[in-house]
Every structure is written in structure tokens, then in C-alpha cells.
């Protein structure tokens, strides 16, 4: 028996790059990384060709058209159209090619806006936060499609729902980037200019931040897992962290000490905690990377790589 082949879409993105960094730890797999330049996953012919070329045993589908709240508000049509097509074709062709396991990435944006605690069972219990609208629904459909294919075809596919991921090879765009990469970029600019790091709100909201390297390890442990995968799995940070503490870590890692809280700007949702029961059942011994160490590694990578970062 030869090595099993693992196809990773979004191969040059945040999670794809993190998986690439640990592939040598899994010599019993042959990894194939596909990026946007290789295959346009919104086109059925490209997806069909990809599966025929690679013939994967496992698929980790991380590719998506992503961005922060700004992009979701400014281009809702593309956010829905691109993501719904990518996910639909990838899940369908994984079934057609008898893929043994598929991990398809969703988003915590897909959860109902009013959910006090995010749990796999309440994914469809209400409308998502309006600002994320079309993107959130396109990601929610990953679960609907996987459920349908499980019922009709008995596939062993899982919708991975990650929390606030960050790390090397992130999108550090100041307008569209998520909170950690955009703050790192703003802090770098503030340090260069000798100015204050501007941060919206007062720092009280809490989020569960998750290092991309940890997400990559979760994916590989799920592939190694014997038996049936959960239909959907929340993968989030170990603990809630206040935005003010996050900012303190970024300032420390960047060796800058000037911050200005824009209390005239909104805080956003105060909390978005997740229930980790399903995760702990499947991966009871998982050890997270220390949050400050992960922030420091990301900051050091950004400084060393700038300006050749994704913007």
C-alpha cells in the first residue's frame, strides 16, 4: 500500500500554509497543495480536472473568498456567489471521486446573531449577523450540503467551523483583514511613524483567538482519527481573551507602547464564546500553542516579510 494523497485547497492561504509547514511530520501522506493560480474552484471544469489529476484519498478544503466585515458589506454578491460555487463543487466532486474524508471549512459568522453560546447544534437556529449576511449563509450551506450527502451517500465529511484564526501568511489588509492581522499591520505602521496604535472601542469585548498552526494540527488529527467524523466541528481558541489584552500582546511583541482607544467607535459583539464539548470528545489531549508565543511568531514573521505580505 502506498501513501494516501491529501489534497489541500487554498494552499497558499493562512491554513493551507500552516498545513504545508507541518507536512514533513506526516511522511505517510503525499500532500498536494492547490492555490487560486492553479485551479479556479468557482469553475466546475477546473474542479473536475483537479480531482482527476490528483485522485485524492483525503481533502482539506480551506479555499474561500474571505475578508473582514468591510468586504462582507461592500461585495455581498461576490461573497455569496464565489463561496457557494467553491463549496458546492468541492463537496460534490469529493463524493464522485470516493474521497474517504473531507474537511470543508465554514465560519463562525454562519451562527445566529443572537446566540449566547456557539454550539454545533444551534448553527441553524436563527439568522446570522446582518453585516455578514450573504457570506455567512454561503458558509452555512457547507453543513447543509454535507448533511444531504451523508444521508444519501454515507460520506465521511466534516464541516470545520474555525474561530478567530490568525498566523503567518494571513491577510494583513488594513480594511478587509481580521482583527489580529489588521492590528499587527497598524501597530507596525504606528511604530514606524512614532505614533499611537488606533484601536476601535474600549477593549472590553472578548474573543477566542486561534493560531493557524493549531488549526493545521487539528486537521491532521481528524484525518488520523479512526471512524466517523462529526458532521460539524467548532475549532476555536482555548480561552476567551479581552481585546485590550490582545492589543497588549501585540504591542509587547512589536516593542511599541503607544495606543489610543477610539471609544467613539463601536465595540462590536461583546462575546462570542463557543461550546467545546464535541471538540474535546474527538481530541481530548489536544494542546494549544500559547497565545502570546503565537502572536510573537506572527509579528516576527510580518516584520521580517513586510512589505511582501498579503494585503
C-alpha positions as CSV (number, residue, x, y, z in Angstrom):
1,X,0.0,0.0,0.0
2,X,1.4,3.4,-1.0
3,X,0.9,6.7,0.8
4,X,-2.5,8.3,1.0
5,X,-2.9,11.5,-1.0
6,X,-4.1,14.6,0.8
7,X,-5.4,17.5,-1.4
8,X,-5.3,20.9,0.3
9,X,-7.1,23.8,-1.4
10,X,-6.2,27.3,-0.5
11,X,-2.7,26.0,-0.4
12,X,-1.0,29.5,-0.2
13,X,-3.6,30.9,2.3
14,X,-3.5,31.1,6.1
15,X,-4.5,27.5,7.0
16,X,-3.1,25.9,3.8
17,X,0.4,27.4,4.5
18,X,0.2,26.2,8.1
19,X,-0.5,22.6,6.9
20,X,2.4,23.0,4.4
21,X,4.7,23.8,7.3
22,X,3.9,20.6,9.1
23,X,3.7,18.2,6.2
24,X,7.1,16.7,7.0
25,X,5.6,15.5,10.3
26,X,3.3,13.2,8.3
27,X,5.6,11.3,5.9
28,X,3.0,8.6,5.3
29,X,0.9,11.1,3.3
30,X,1.5,12.7,-0.1
31,X,0.4,16.3,0.0
32,X,-0.9,18.3,-3.0
33,X,-1.4,22.0,-2.4
34,X,-3.7,23.8,-4.9
35,X,-4.0,27.6,-5.0
36,X,-6.1,30.1,-6.9
37,X,-3.4,30.4,-9.6
38,X,-3.6,26.6,-10.2
39,X,-7.3,26.0,-10.2
40,X,-10.3,28.3,-10.2
41,X,-12.6,26.5,-7.9
42,X,-15.7,28.5,-8.9
43,X,-15.5,26.8,-12.3
44,X,-16.8,23.2,-12.5
45,X,-14.3,22.2,-15.2
46,X,-11.4,23.3,-13.0
47,X,-12.6,21.3,-10.0
48,X,-13.3,18.3,-12.2
49,X,-9.8,18.5,-13.6
50,X,-8.3,18.9,-10.2
51,X,-9.8,15.7,-8.8
52,X,-8.9,13.8,-12.0
53,X,-5.3,14.9,-11.8
54,X,-4.8,14.4,-8.0
55,X,-7.1,11.4,-7.2
56,X,-7.1,12.3,-3.5
57,X,-7.9,10.0,-0.7
58,X,-8.5,12.9,1.7
59,X,-9.4,16.6,1.0
60,X,-8.9,19.6,3.3
61,X,-10.9,22.4,1.6
62,X,-9.7,25.7,3.1
63,X,-10.1,27.9,-0.1
64,X,-12.6,30.7,0.2
65,X,-13.2,34.3,-0.7
66,X,-12.7,35.8,2.7
67,X,-12.3,39.2,4.4
68,X,-13.4,41.2,7.3
69,X,-16.8,42.9,7.9
70,X,-15.8,45.6,5.3
71,X,-15.6,43.1,2.4
72,X,-18.8,41.3,3.5
73,X,-20.6,44.7,3.4
74,X,-19.1,46.0,0.2
75,X,-19.2,42.9,-2.0
76,X,-22.0,40.7,-0.7
77,X,-22.8,39.3,-4.2
78,X,-19.3,38.0,-4.8
79,X,-19.0,36.7,-1.2
80,X,-22.1,34.5,-1.8
81,X,-21.5,33.6,-5.4
82,X,-17.8,32.6,-5.1
83,X,-18.1,30.7,-1.9
84,X,-21.3,28.8,-2.7
85,X,-19.8,27.6,-6.0
86,X,-16.5,26.6,-4.5
87,X,-18.1,24.6,-1.7
88,X,-20.7,23.0,-3.9
89,X,-18.3,21.8,-6.5
90,X,-15.7,20.6,-4.0
91,X,-18.1,18.6,-1.8
92,X,-19.8,17.1,-4.9
93,X,-16.6,16.0,-6.6
94,X,-15.2,14.7,-3.4
95,X,-18.2,12.4,-3.3
96,X,-18.0,11.5,-7.0
97,X,-14.3,10.5,-6.5
98,X,-15.0,8.4,-3.4
99,X,-12.9,10.6,-1.1
100,X,-12.6,8.9,2.2
101,X,-12.6,12.0,4.3
102,X,-13.3,15.7,3.5
103,X,-12.8,18.6,5.9
104,X,-14.6,21.6,4.5
105,X,-14.0,25.0,6.2
106,X,-17.0,27.0,7.3
107,X,-17.0,30.1,9.6
108,X,-18.3,31.2,13.0
109,X,-20.0,34.0,11.0
110,X,-22.6,31.3,10.0
111,X,-24.0,31.1,13.5
112,X,-27.2,33.0,14.5
113,X,-26.5,36.6,15.6
114,X,-28.3,36.2,18.9
115,X,-26.5,33.0,20.0
116,X,-25.1,33.5,23.5
117,X,-23.0,30.3,23.2
118,X,-21.9,28.9,19.9
119,X,-22.6,25.1,19.7
120,X,-22.8,22.8,16.7
121,X,-26.4,22.1,17.4
122,X,-27.6,25.7,17.1
123,X,-26.0,26.6,13.8
124,X,-29.4,26.9,12.1
125,X,-31.3,28.4,15.0
126,X,-31.7,31.9,13.6
127,X,-30.4,34.4,11.1
128,X,-26.7,35.3,11.1
129,X,-25.4,38.8,12.0
130,X,-26.7,41.0,9.2
131,X,-23.4,42.6,8.3
132,X,-22.0,39.1,7.4
133,X,-25.3,38.2,5.6
134,X,-24.5,36.5,2.3
135,X,-21.1,35.3,3.3
136,X,-22.5,33.7,6.4
137,X,-25.3,31.9,4.5
138,X,-22.8,30.6,1.9
139,X,-20.7,29.1,4.7
140,X,-23.8,27.7,6.5
141,X,-24.7,25.8,3.3
142,X,-21.5,23.7,3.7
143,X,-23.2,22.0,6.6
144,X,-26.5,21.6,4.7
145,X,-24.7,20.0,1.7
146,X,-22.6,17.7,3.8
147,X,-25.7,16.6,5.7
148,X,-27.5,15.8,2.5
149,X,-24.6,13.8,1.1
150,X,-24.2,11.9,4.4
151,X,-27.9,11.0,4.3
152,X,-28.0,9.9,0.7
153,X,-24.4,8.6,0.1
154,X,-23.0,7.9,3.5
155,X,-19.9,10.1,3.1
156,X,-17.5,10.7,6.0
157,X,-17.3,14.5,5.5
158,X,-16.9,17.2,8.2
159,X,-17.6,20.9,8.3
160,X,-14.8,22.6,10.3
161,X,-16.0,25.8,11.9
162,X,-13.0,27.8,13.0
163,X,-12.9,30.8,15.3
164,X,-10.7,33.9,15.0
165,X,-7.7,32.3,13.2
166,X,-4.5,34.3,12.8
167,X,-0.9,33.5,11.9
168,X,1.8,33.8,9.3
169,X,0.6,34.2,5.7
170,X,-2.6,35.9,6.9
171,X,-4.3,38.7,5.0
172,X,-2.9,41.8,6.6
173,X,-5.1,44.3,4.7
174,X,-5.9,47.3,6.9
175,X,-9.5,47.5,5.6
176,X,-10.5,43.8,4.9
177,X,-8.2,42.0,7.3
178,X,-9.5,40.3,10.5
179,X,-8.7,41.8,13.9
180,X,-5.3,40.2,14.7
181,X,-3.6,40.8,11.3
182,X,-5.0,44.3,10.8
183,X,-3.9,45.3,14.4
184,X,-0.4,43.9,13.7
185,X,-0.2,45.9,10.5
186,X,-1.5,49.1,12.2
187,X,0.9,48.6,15.1
188,X,3.8,48.2,12.7
189,X,2.9,51.4,10.9
190,X,2.4,53.2,14.2
191,X,5.9,52.2,15.4
192,X,7.4,53.3,12.1
193,X,5.7,56.7,12.4
194,X,6.3,57.0,16.2
195,X,2.5,57.4,16.5
196,X,-0.3,55.8,18.5
197,X,-1.9,52.5,17.5
198,X,-5.6,53.3,17.0
199,X,-8.0,50.7,18.2
200,X,-11.8,50.8,17.9
201,X,-13.8,50.6,21.0
202,X,-12.7,50.4,24.6
203,X,-11.0,46.9,24.7
204,X,-13.7,45.1,26.7
205,X,-15.0,42.6,24.1
206,X,-13.7,39.1,24.3
207,X,-12.8,36.6,21.5
208,X,-11.3,33.1,21.3
209,X,-8.2,33.6,19.2
210,X,-6.7,30.6,17.4
211,X,-3.3,30.1,15.9
212,X,-3.3,28.8,12.3
213,X,-0.6,26.2,13.3
214,X,-3.1,24.7,15.8
215,X,-5.8,24.5,13.1
216,X,-3.4,22.6,10.9
217,X,-2.7,20.1,13.6
218,X,-6.4,19.7,14.3
219,X,-7.0,18.9,10.6
220,X,-4.3,16.3,10.6
221,X,-5.5,14.7,13.8
222,X,-9.0,14.5,12.3
223,X,-7.6,12.7,9.2
224,X,-5.8,10.3,11.6
225,X,-9.0,9.7,13.6
226,X,-10.4,6.2,13.1
227,X,-14.1,6.0,12.4
228,X,-16.8,8.5,11.7
229,X,-16.1,12.3,11.8
230,X,-18.7,14.7,13.3
231,X,-20.8,16.4,10.6
232,X,-19.7,19.8,12.0
233,X,-17.0,20.7,14.4
234,X,-16.2,24.0,16.1
235,X,-12.5,24.6,16.3
236,X,-11.9,27.7,18.4
237,X,-9.3,29.2,20.8
238,X,-8.7,27.6,24.2
239,X,-9.9,30.7,26.2
240,X,-11.6,34.0,25.8
241,X,-9.2,36.9,25.5
242,X,-10.2,40.6,26.0
243,X,-9.3,42.8,23.1
244,X,-7.3,45.0,25.5
245,X,-5.1,42.0,26.4
246,X,-4.7,41.1,22.8
247,X,-3.6,44.6,22.0
248,X,-1.1,44.5,24.9
249,X,0.4,41.3,23.5
250,X,0.8,42.8,20.0
251,X,2.4,46.0,21.5
252,X,4.8,43.9,23.5
253,X,5.7,41.7,20.6
254,X,6.2,44.7,18.3
255,X,8.1,46.6,21.1
256,X,5.8,49.6,20.9
257,X,3.9,51.2,23.7
258,X,1.6,53.9,22.4
259,X,-2.1,53.0,21.9
260,X,-5.2,55.2,21.5
261,X,-8.6,53.7,22.2
262,X,-11.3,55.1,19.8
263,X,-14.2,55.0,22.3
264,X,-16.3,56.9,19.7
265,X,-16.2,53.8,17.6
266,X,-18.3,50.6,18.2
267,X,-17.1,47.6,20.2
268,X,-18.9,45.1,18.1
269,X,-20.3,41.9,19.8
270,X,-19.1,41.8,23.4
271,X,-18.7,38.0,23.5
272,X,-18.8,35.1,21.1
273,X,-18.0,32.1,23.3
274,X,-18.0,28.5,21.9
275,X,-19.0,25.2,23.5
276,X,-16.1,22.9,23.1
277,X,-17.8,19.6,24.1
278,X,-17.7,18.0,20.6
279,X,-14.0,19.1,20.1
280,X,-13.0,17.6,23.5
281,X,-14.7,14.3,22.7
282,X,-12.8,13.9,19.5
283,X,-9.5,15.5,20.5
284,X,-9.3,15.2,24.3
285,X,-5.5,15.6,24.5
286,X,-5.0,18.5,22.1
287,X,-2.5,21.1,23.4
288,X,-2.9,24.7,22.2
289,X,0.1,26.9,21.3
290,X,0.5,29.6,24.0
291,X,-1.4,32.7,22.7
292,X,1.4,35.2,23.3
293,X,4.0,32.9,21.7
294,X,1.7,32.6,18.6
295,X,1.3,36.4,18.5
296,X,5.1,36.9,18.8
297,X,5.8,34.4,16.0
298,X,3.2,36.1,13.7
299,X,4.6,39.6,14.5
300,X,8.2,38.5,13.9
301,X,7.1,36.9,10.6
302,X,5.3,40.0,9.5
303,X,8.2,42.3,10.3
304,X,10.7,40.0,8.5
305,X,8.4,39.6,5.5
306,X,7.0,43.1,5.1
307,X,6.2,44.5,2.5
308,X,5.8,41.2,0.8
309,X,2.8,40.1,2.8
310,X,-0.8,39.6,1.6
311,X,-2.7,42.9,1.6
